[in-house]
Amino acid sequence: MSNWTEDYVSVQDRLKEFINAYPDYRIKTFDLEESLSPNCDVYIVKTELYRTEADAAPWTTGLSSESKAKQYALELAETGSLGRSLNLAGFFAKPNQTPLSLS
């Protein structure tokens, strides 16, 4: 049985590919307000990817959550949401991954 991480492409490497493809890019991240409440046990982060600085709407978005009990939970949630938005943009975590069909 193969290890899932064997051919995994990191978020950092996929972000570099995205920046090379879209040098006028823009990235916005948001900590969802609900998750900042003391009553919420997780941080929820949304990332929006824009191909250009001038784009009015995001090209892709991603959401991720992490337990507040984890060390670096907010950073992990942000990286996870960026990875999800890059994946939807075609910058896959696995080289042989096929795009989702939205039909």
N, CA and C of each residue as an Amber inpcrd file, in Angstrom:
protein
   309
   0.8480000  -1.1840000   0.0000000   0.0000000   0.0000000   0.0000000
   0.8910000   1.2440000   0.0000000   0.5770000   2.1800000  -0.8610000
   1.4050000   3.3880000  -0.9490000   0.9840000   4.4150000   0.0900000
   1.9240000   5.2700000   0.4090000   1.6940000   6.3400000   1.3580000
   1.0390000   7.5060000   0.6240000  -0.0790000   8.0390000   1.1470000
  -0.8110000   9.1230000   0.4700000   0.0700000  10.3410000   0.2470000
   1.0120000  10.5910000   1.1330000   1.8430000  11.7910000   1.0350000
   3.0220000  11.6380000   0.0800000   3.1960000  10.4470000  -0.4950000
   4.3370000  10.2010000  -1.3840000   4.4790000  11.2390000  -2.4870000
   3.4200000  11.4940000  -3.2090000   3.4950000  12.4340000  -4.3300000
   2.6920000  13.7150000  -4.0580000   2.4620000  14.0040000  -2.7840000
   1.7080000  15.1940000  -2.3790000   2.4980000  16.4560000  -2.7140000
   1.8160000  17.4350000  -3.2960000   2.4240000  18.7310000  -3.6010000
   1.9650000  19.7040000  -2.5150000   2.9010000  20.2960000  -1.8010000
   2.5610000  21.1560000  -0.6710000   1.8120000  22.4100000  -1.1160000
   1.0990000  23.0110000  -0.1770000   0.3940000  24.2620000  -0.4500000
   1.4030000  25.3290000  -0.8700000   2.5490000  25.3640000  -0.2290000
   3.5800000  26.3480000  -0.5690000   4.0310000  26.1920000  -2.0250000
   4.2560000  24.9680000  -2.4660000   4.6770000  24.7500000  -3.8520000
   3.5630000  25.0660000  -4.8480000   2.3240000  24.7290000  -4.4890000
   1.2000000  25.0420000  -5.3740000   0.9640000  26.5420000  -5.4490000
   1.1850000  27.2460000  -4.3260000   1.0530000  28.7040000  -4.3280000
   2.0930000  29.3280000  -5.2480000   3.3140000  28.8180000  -5.2390000
   4.3470000  29.3150000  -6.1450000   3.9240000  29.1330000  -7.6010000
   3.3460000  27.9730000  -7.9290000   2.8650000  27.7240000  -9.2940000
   1.7650000  28.7200000  -9.6730000   0.8510000  28.9550000  -8.7410000
  -0.2430000  29.9010000  -8.9810000   0.3030000  31.3020000  -9.2460000
   1.2550000  31.7340000  -8.4260000   1.8390000  33.0730000  -8.5870000
   2.5760000  33.1850000  -9.9150000   3.2620000  32.1260000 -10.3220000
   3.9310000  32.1390000 -11.6290000   2.9260000  32.2420000 -12.7630000
   1.7960000  31.5670000 -12.6200000   0.7650000  31.5810000 -13.6670000
  -0.0150000  32.8970000 -13.6820000  -0.1940000  33.5020000 -12.5200000
  -1.0020000  34.7230000 -12.3840000  -0.2370000  35.7500000 -11.5450000
   0.7890000  36.3790000 -12.1160000   1.6290000  37.2820000 -11.3290000
   0.8940000  38.5080000 -10.7680000  -0.2600000  38.8390000 -11.3260000
  -1.0390000  39.9850000 -10.8340000  -2.1490000  39.5090000  -9.8840000
  -1.9030000  38.3860000  -9.2150000  -2.8900000  37.7350000  -8.3590000
  -3.2580000  38.5810000  -7.1330000  -4.3170000  38.1160000  -6.4830000
  -4.7040000  38.6780000  -5.1820000  -5.2730000  37.5330000  -4.3510000
  -4.9500000  37.5090000  -3.0770000  -5.4820000  36.5090000  -2.1530000
  -6.0590000  37.2460000  -0.9520000  -7.2800000  36.8640000  -0.5770000
  -7.9120000  37.4370000   0.6210000  -8.2870000  36.2880000   1.5460000
  -7.9610000  36.4260000   2.8140000  -8.3870000  35.4330000   3.7970000
  -9.2470000  36.0990000   4.8550000 -10.1900000  35.3360000   5.3640000
 -11.1320000  35.8360000   6.3750000 -11.2510000  34.8100000   7.4880000
 -11.1490000  35.2570000   8.7180000 -11.4910000  34.4130000   9.8570000
 -12.9880000  34.6070000  10.0490000 -13.7680000  33.5640000   9.8630000
 -15.2080000  33.7130000  10.0050000 -15.5480000  34.1480000  11.4250000
 -16.3180000  35.2110000  11.5170000 -16.6110000  35.8570000  12.7980000
 -17.1800000  34.8780000  13.8260000 -18.0170000  33.9520000  13.3630000
 -18.6270000  32.9920000  14.2770000 -17.5680000  32.1740000  15.0080000
 -16.4600000  31.8830000  14.3100000 -15.4310000  31.0350000  14.9130000
 -14.5630000  31.7970000  15.9090000 -14.6510000  33.1030000  15.9350000
 -13.8640000  33.8980000  16.8780000 -14.5520000  34.0140000  18.2340000
 -15.7700000  33.5300000  18.3190000 -16.5180000  33.5430000  19.5740000
 -15.8780000  32.5640000  20.5630000 -15.8370000  32.9220000  21.8460000
 -15.2860000  31.9930000  22.8500000 -16.0720000  30.6840000  22.9490000
 -17.3230000  30.7040000  22.4980000 -18.1570000  29.5020000  22.5610000
 -17.8940000  28.5270000  21.4220000 -17.1310000  28.9380000  20.4270000
 -16.8520000  28.0870000  19.2680000 -15.5300000  27.3580000  19.5000000
 -15.5050000  26.0620000  19.2150000 -14.3180000  25.2370000  19.4680000
 -13.3550000  25.1710000  18.2820000 -13.7240000  25.7790000  17.1590000
 -12.8770000  25.7140000  15.9670000 -12.6820000  27.1020000  15.3740000
 -11.5610000  27.2530000  14.6640000 -11.3660000  28.4170000  13.8090000
 -11.8020000  28.0140000  12.4150000 -12.5480000  28.8740000  11.7540000
 -12.9710000  28.6370000  10.3750000 -12.4210000  29.7790000   9.5370000
 -11.6930000  29.4210000   8.4790000 -11.0660000  30.4170000   7.6230000
 -11.5390000  30.2110000   6.1890000 -11.8190000  31.3240000   5.5340000
 -12.1880000  31.3210000   4.1180000 -11.0870000  32.0400000   3.3410000
 -10.6860000  31.4500000   2.2190000  -9.7080000  32.0780000   1.3310000
 -10.3580000  32.3230000  -0.0170000 -10.1020000  33.4930000  -0.5740000
 -10.5530000  33.8330000  -1.9250000  -9.3210000  34.0500000  -2.7990000
  -9.2840000  33.3780000  -3.9480000  -8.2010000  33.5530000  -4.9260000
  -8.7100000  34.3690000  -6.1040000  -7.9320000  35.3400000  -6.4880000
  -8.2390000  36.1840000  -7.6440000  -7.0790000  36.0600000  -8.6270000
  -7.3880000  35.9160000  -9.9030000  -6.3200000  35.8160000 -10.9080000
  -5.6260000  37.1470000 -11.1280000  -6.3640000  38.2510000 -10.9520000
  -5.7610000  39.5770000 -11.0930000  -6.2270000  40.4680000  -9.9480000
  -5.4680000  41.4930000  -9.7180000  -5.7970000  42.4720000  -8.6900000
  -7.1330000  43.1560000  -8.9850000  -7.4690000  43.2770000 -10.2760000
  -8.6690000  44.0080000 -10.6860000  -9.9420000  43.1640000 -10.6790000
  -9.8430000  41.8450000 -10.5320000 -11.0390000  40.9950000 -10.5530000
 -12.0220000  41.4190000  -9.4680000 -13.2750000  41.5520000  -9.8520000
 -14.3020000  41.9560000  -8.8960000 -14.7540000  40.7910000  -8.0200000
 -14.7530000  39.5970000  -8.5810000 -15.2010000  38.4160000  -7.8490000
 -14.0690000  37.3960000  -7.7790000 -14.0340000  36.5930000  -6.7290000
 -12.9760000  35.5880000  -6.6320000 -13.1240000  34.5170000  -7.7050000
 -11.9980000  33.9860000  -8.1420000 -11.9850000  32.8780000  -9.1010000
 -12.3900000  31.5930000  -8.3870000 -11.7630000  31.3310000  -7.2210000
 -12.1200000  30.1740000  -6.4050000 -12.0970000  30.5810000  -4.9370000
 -12.7450000  29.7650000  -4.1300000 -12.7280000  29.9740000  -2.6860000
 -12.4650000  28.6360000  -2.0010000 -12.0400000  28.7050000  -0.7640000
 -11.8360000  27.5000000   0.0290000 -12.1340000  27.7760000   1.4870000
 -12.6540000  26.7710000   2.1600000 -12.9290000  26.8560000   3.5990000
 -12.1650000  25.7510000   4.3150000 -11.7400000  26.0500000   5.5290000
 -11.0920000  25.0340000   6.3460000 -11.3120000  25.3730000   7.8060000
 -11.3160000  24.3550000   8.6420000 -11.4570000  24.5810000  10.0810000
 -10.4440000  23.7320000  10.8320000 -10.0790000  24.2070000  12.0000000
  -9.1710000  23.4840000  12.8990000  -9.6270000  23.7020000  14.3250000
  -9.4620000  22.6850000  15.1240000  -9.7890000  22.7670000  16.5420000
  -8.9000000  23.8010000  17.2220000  -9.5130000  24.6410000  18.0360000
  -8.7550000  25.6530000  18.7670000  -7.7950000  25.0200000  19.7790000
  -7.9920000  23.7430000  20.0750000  -7.1140000  23.0480000  21.0060000
  -5.7540000  22.7330000  20.3870000  -5.6680000  22.7570000  19.0590000
  -4.4070000  22.4680000  18.3720000  -3.4660000  23.6680000  18.4430000
  -2.1750000  23.3640000  18.4890000  -1.1840000  24.4350000  18.3920000
  -1.2120000  24.9710000  16.9660000  -1.1320000  26.2780000  16.8110000
  -1.1550000  26.9530000  15.5070000  -2.4550000  26.6800000  14.7330000
  -3.5510000  26.5490000  15.4500000  -4.8270000  26.1990000  14.8250000
  -5.2530000  27.1970000  13.7520000  -5.1200000  28.4730000  14.0320000
  -5.5460000  29.4820000  13.0630000  -4.6920000  29.4200000  11.8030000
  -3.3870000  29.2490000  11.9650000  -2.4850000  29.1490000  10.8190000
  -2.7790000  27.8970000   9.9950000  -3.0580000  26.7940000  10.6690000
  -3.3910000  25.5470000   9.9700000  -4.6950000  25.6900000   9.1850000
  -5.6810000  26.3460000   9.7800000  -6.9560000  26.5600000   9.0810000
  -6.7600000  27.4480000   7.8620000  -5.9240000  28.4700000   7.9950000
  -5.6680000  29.3600000   6.8540000  -4.9590000  28.6170000   5.7250000
  -3.9460000  27.8340000   6.0640000  -3.2300000  27.0600000   5.0510000
  -4.1640000  26.0500000   4.3920000  -5.0120000  25.4190000   5.1890000
  -5.9700000  24.4630000   4.6400000  -6.9390000  25.1110000   3.6680000
  -7.4350000  26.2850000   4.0020000  -8.3880000  26.9570000   3.1100000
  -7.6950000  27.4250000   1.8290000  -6.4430000  27.8550000   1.9320000
  -5.6760000  28.2210000   0.7430000  -5.4680000  26.9960000  -0.1370000
  -5.1200000  25.8750000   0.4720000  -4.9380000  24.6370000  -0.2950000
  -6.2010000  24.2140000  -1.0230000  -7.3470000  24.3620000  -0.3830000
  -8.6210000  23.9960000  -1.0180000  -8.9300000  24.9230000  -2.1990000
  -8.6690000  26.2090000  -2.0300000  -8.9500000  27.1330000  -3.1340000
  -7.9760000  26.9010000  -4.2910000  -6.7190000  26.5760000  -3.9910000
  -5.7570000  26.2510000  -5.0580000  -6.1680000  24.9730000  -5.7830000
  -6.6570000  24.0100000  -5.0400000  -7.1090000  22.7560000  -5.6490000
  -8.2480000  23.0120000  -6.6360000  -9.2080000  23.8480000  -6.2380000
 -10.3250000  24.1750000  -7.1330000  -9.8630000  24.9630000  -8.3560000
  -8.7250000  25.6560000  -8.2280000  -8.1710000  26.4210000  -9.3510000
  -7.3360000  25.5390000 -10.2840000  -7.2110000  24.2530000  -9.9370000
  -6.4590000  23.3370000 -10.7930000  -5.0190000  23.1170000 -10.3620000
  -4.6250000  23.6610000  -9.2290000  -3.2920000  23.4540000  -8.6770000
  -3.4260000  22.3630000  -7.6140000  -3.3770000  21.1250000  -8.0940000
  -3.7630000  19.9660000  -7.2900000  -2.7060000  19.5130000  -6.3000000
  -3.1860000  18.9800000  -5.1880000  -2.3200000  18.4200000  -4.1520000
  -1.7000000  17.1090000  -4.6130000  -2.3650000  16.4240000  -5.5090000
  -1.8790000  15.1660000  -6.0650000  -1.7360000  15.3420000  -7.5750000
  -0.5540000  15.0670000  -8.1380000  -0.3050000  15.3240000  -9.5680000
  -1.2930000  14.6620000 -10.5250000  -1.8000000  13.4820000 -10.1860000
  -2.6940000  12.7540000 -11.0970000  -4.1690000  12.9990000 -10.8160000
  -4.4700000  13.9830000 -10.0010000  -5.8470000  14.2930000  -9.6580000
  -6.5800000  14.8390000 -10.8750000  -7.8360000  14.4940000 -11.0250000
  -8.6200000  15.0160000 -12.1370000  -9.5500000  16.1110000 -11.6320000
  -9.8100000  17.1000000 -12.4580000 -10.7000000  18.2090000 -12.0480000
 -12.1090000  17.7060000 -11.7530000 -12.7820000  18.4110000 -10.8760000
 -14.1850000  18.1170000 -10.5790000 -15.0460000  18.5000000 -11.7760000
 -16.0480000  17.7080000 -12.0350000 -17.0140000  18.0650000 -13.0650000
 -18.1330000  18.8310000 -12.3890000 -18.3910000  20.0310000 -12.8460000
 -19.4300000  20.8650000 -12.2330000 -20.7370000  20.8090000 -13.0190000
 -20.8800000  19.8120000 -13.8520000 -22.1230000  19.7220000 -14.6470000
 -23.2000000  18.9930000 -13.9090000
